[in-house]
Amino acid sequence: MELLLPQEVEVHYIIPTIRKYFAHYLNQNGMNQTEISKIFGITKSAVSQYFSKKRGNKITFQKDFVKEIEIATKQITDKYTFMYQMQKLLLKLKNDYSICTIHEQINPNLNNCNPELVGCHFRKTK
């Protein structure tokens, strides 16, 4: 497999998987697929693919991160709160280096990758 940049991992793997969980939890909380599609800015058929497991199933998250997605979903009421919660979750994956574990799921030959050298971490230095 070719080497993927951390941003490609986010776009092709992480964001669809987070969307899948968001769609599931929003639906559990009473929102229909049309409403979800408007919030996500995607078609209703794309949302349907999250429910039929055709999208968002290429990677797995740790159970504690899935719980954070569930909690974040409770804050989503429109496209802006959706974007905010998505950005918050993506930043968390970078800050705690979980993105490295996910990247290694996709590119197994990336063992011992150094996020500081690659530049995919966002820890503040003093």
HELIX and SHEET records of a PDB file:
HELIX    1   1 PRO A    6  VAL A    9  1                                   4    
HELIX    2   2 GLU A   10  ILE A   14  3                                   5    
HELIX    3   3 ILE A   15  GLN A   28  1                                  14    
HELIX    4   4 GLN A   33  PHE A   40  1                                   8    
HELIX    5   5 LYS A   44  PHE A   51  1                                   8    
HELIX    6   6 LYS A   63  THR A   73  1                                  11    
HELIX    7   7 LYS A   79  ASN A   95  1                                  17    
HELIX    8   8 SER A   98  ILE A  106  1                                   9    
HELIX    9   9 PRO A  108  LEU A  110  5                                   3    
HELIX   10  10 PRO A  115  VAL A  118  1                                   4    
END                                                                             
